[in-house]
Amino acid sequence: MHISEGILSGPVLLSGAALAAAGTAVGLKQLDYDRIARTGILSAAFFVASLIHVPLGPTSVHLILNGIVGLLLGWCAFPAILVALLLQALFFQFGGLTTLGINTVVMALPAVVCYYLFSPFIKNNNRVTIIAAYACGFFCVFFSAVIMGGALIFTEENFMEISLLVIISNLPVMIIEGFITTFCILFLKKVQPALINR
């Protein structure tokens, strides 16, 4: 779900960069010594998961894992995702340097929103945890697709059809991400509950 270079307008790129900088600043402020290793591991997981992608017009469809990143990191998702996207742009030309800010917002902002929406419920019994974790994985990708569609529409109104295509084409990813997030949260709840009950 990377937006390529040369598609978005200047104001959209600048707005994305400003929001990404603000979110990263908040995330770095909350990144204490105990969370550095977790943030690095989840950044690497995000990096690897989104390497396998299917190009789709000005964007691409791939696993994101921003739901699990958001649930486990909160605001620290911003620096984790920013670093992974920067490395992908430098090594593999996914996205680009001018779109780094907006791509970070597209993937990290939903992670933080879903953290606040769903993290209180993953500490409950397994039935509630399953529902909350699945909803987090699903809606995180959905919100990302909506933000990306909004960025395209604010660039040019003719991108409305492409924006709808982005949301629809990511529907299978939303479903898969829901299952992956659920599996990861249930696994961590069993073997390392301290990561969840913090």
C-alpha positions, -999 to +999 in steps of 0.1 A: +000+000+000+028+023-009+020+055-028+045+060-056+065+091-063+051+118-086+014+111-079+004+133-050+002+171-050+027+192-030+002+202-002-008+166+004+029+156+006+037+184+030+007+176+051+017+140+053+053+149+062+041+172+090+017+146+104+044+119+102+070+142+119+045+150+147+035+113+152+072+102+152+081+129+178+053+116+201+064+080+195+101+087+202+091+105+234+073+073+246+101+050+234+118+040+266+147+016+270+124-014+276+105-009+244+134-005+220+139-042+212+102-048+208+099-017+185+129-030+164+115-065+160+080-052+150+096-027+126+115-057+110+083-077+108+065-049+091+095-045+067+095-081+057+057-086+055+053-057+030+081-068+008+059-093-011+034-070-029+012-070-059+014-037-079-020-020-085-019+012-104-003+039-084-002+017-053+004-019-043-014-046-022+005-066+004+004-076+040+010-047+064+008-060+100+001-025+112-027-038+135-003-059+155+023-032+155-003-007+168-016-031+195+019-038+209+035-003+204+009+024+205+025+057+194+058+040+189+043+025+158+052+058+140+090+056+144+089+018+138+069+021+105+089+052+094+122+033+097+108+003+078+094+025+050+126+044+047+146+012+043+121-001+017+123+032-002+162+032-002+167-005-009+138-016-031+123+017-043+089+009-027+071+042-023+097+069-023+115+096-003+090+124-012+061+102-002+077+088+030+057+111+052+023+104+037+030+066+035+040+067+072+007+084+080-013+060+059+001+030+078+009+043+113-020+066+121-046+037+118-022+016+140-024+043+168-062+047+163-068+010+166-045+008+196-068+031+214-100+014+201-091-022+207-062-026+232-084-023+263-103-054+251-074-078+243-067-081+280-102-097+286-112-133+282-103-152+250-136-146+232-134-109+236-097-110+227-104-128+195-131-103+184-110-073+194-078-086+177-096-096+145-113-062+144-080-044+150-063-063+121-092-058+098-100-021+105-063-011+106-060-020+069-094-005+061-084+028+077-051+028+059-069+022+026-094+051+034-065+075+043-047+065+011-079+071-009-083+105+008-048+115-001-054+106-038-088+124-038-072+156-023-046+155-050-072+152-078-109+145-078-105+121-108-088+097-084-121+088-068-124+056-088-088+046-080-095+053-043-125+030-044-104+004-062-077+007-035-103+000-007-119-029-026-087-045-036-074-045+000-105-064+013-088-098+011-058-082+029-081-069+056-095-104+062-061-121+063-047-094+086-076-100+110-066-137+113-029-129+116-035-103+143-058-127+162-033-155+160-004-133+172-023-118+201-036-152+213-001-166+210+015-137+229-012-138+255-003-174+262+035-173+261+043-137+269+013-120+286+035-092+299+036-078+263-001-074+263-010-067+299+012-035+302 
